[in-house]
Amino acid sequence: MLASSTRQRVLFGAGVRKQLAQEVRALGCTRALILSTPPQSSSALDTAADLNGLSAGVFSRAAMHTPVSVTEEAIQHARDVGADCVVAIGGGSTTGLGKAIALRTDLPQIVIPTTYAGSEATPILGQTENGLKTTITDPKVLPEIILYDPELVATLPVGMTVTSALNAMAHAAEALYARDRDDQTTTLAVDGLRAFAEALPQVLRDPENLAAREDTLKGAWACGAVLGQVGMALHHKLCHTLGGTFDLPHAETHAIILPHAVDFNAQAVPALLTPVSDVLDGSPPGHALWTFARDMGAPMALKDLGLQERDLDRATEIALSKPYWNPRDITADGIRALLQNAWAGTAPEK
Ligand code: NAD
């Protein structure tokens, strides 16, 4: 594994979250506001209790897609309680709230991730206002400190463990052919893919295997870090379209689209995607990812997420409406065929 970015402090280990008070003090802070989603409020309360006098309380209303209205409410709350830093404990939604607060207030952030989404390692923030999702990249939103504690991710239900892992692997797979890649980002991407290829099966055999959970968190960090360093292409754009227009769930959509998007691009850049085959079963990259996802029990077909077959034409149109760079030319026929396979759950060719 490569050393962590010089711009973030990144710690791994069972129980490392207990070091939070020390990290808050090291930032020069004394009043940390703990953030979470409503279902994770008890973890947030435990975290606040661990902080003793350094906690300024808990704000447990983080929500999917980081609505600006929730951010404004959280900022008002942070002001009312005199918070001088935020601690996000949760997945990408909670991390998103911490980032949105930091963007507007410059408060330093500590993230304690409980999924593999990887947002904690990027300077990217997606937020929604009046039903519109916008994404910005700003160094201000990159969290200062990440505490990766496998004891917390061990509570992630098995289904979410798998889809969240495939969501992370998607960042790494697309980084392999990113236009602005370099040898460092490729190494990071391969590290991330290998960590999940090796540790995810162990986690599924024993979800409380903390050593394997820690290895998956190292994968999440590598995949998140590389997402923050290079541009994404077809896979992420398609997932954004499907999520935004058809309200499909984030991690599941990534899990289903990934083998098909990789299979599509492998036709143009097979050599760049060889590492995907190498860390999995040696078959062509799209097929290898499809087999891995199936063996891990992932959802395999968009139709099972409720997408109607008649929506595929509209999805194709939207996917083509805003041009972006991709290693293979994006054509209506190509995307329509890709989406048909993803909708039906058909295996890419071996
Ligand atoms: P999430 O944060 O929305 O969490 C989903 C649900 O799982 C929530 O109810 C949460 O409370 C619960 N949960 C999380 N961890 C748990 C655990 N260990 N045990 C039990 N329940 C748990 O889901 P996510 O997939 O982590 O994040 C998705 C969001 O993150 C999307 O909005 C996506 O756009 C964003 N994201 C942003 C970036 C970025 O760089 N900006 C990167 C990746 C994802």
Residues whose N, C-alpha, C, O or C-beta is under 5 A from the ligand:
A	BS01	NAD	T37 P39 Q40 H65 G90 G91 G92 S93 T94 T114 T115 A117 G118 S119 T122 I124 L125 G126 L152 V153 T155 L156 P157 H250 A251
